[in-house]
């Protein structure tokens, strides 16, 4: 909804949404802190954290893993930002 209000073109909005939600998270790795922070605020990465098995596997380096409350916060913040962005953009353009 937020990207649709910004772009105002159906095909562009769908392409931007798919790129943001599906294609952008694999571009970031968890090896560096800034890259891991960006990756953890993506919806797909938050979902993967919430559905993974809870046991720690030996030999896996978990330096910059996402936290479970942070993953839930991603699902709370994304819709709020989208609605706020849509309201602000529509009020400015359509008045």
C-alpha positions, 0 to 999 in steps of 0.5 A: 500500500505504501509503495502503491501510494508513492509510485501510483502505477500498478506495474511499477508498484507490483515490481517494487514490492516484489523486489523489496520483499523477495529479491532484496533480502538475499543481497545482504549477508549476516557476516557484517553487522550493518548488513545483518541489521538491514537483512533482519528488518526485511519481512522474509528474514523475520519470517525465517527467524520465527519458523526456524528450529529453536535448538542450536546446531553445533558448529554454526557461527551465529554472530549476528542472528536476529532476535525473536522479539525483533522479528515480531517487531518487523511484522508490527512496524512494516504495516504501520509504516505503509499506512502512515506513508500512504496517508501522508502521500495521499493527503499531500497529493489529492488535496 
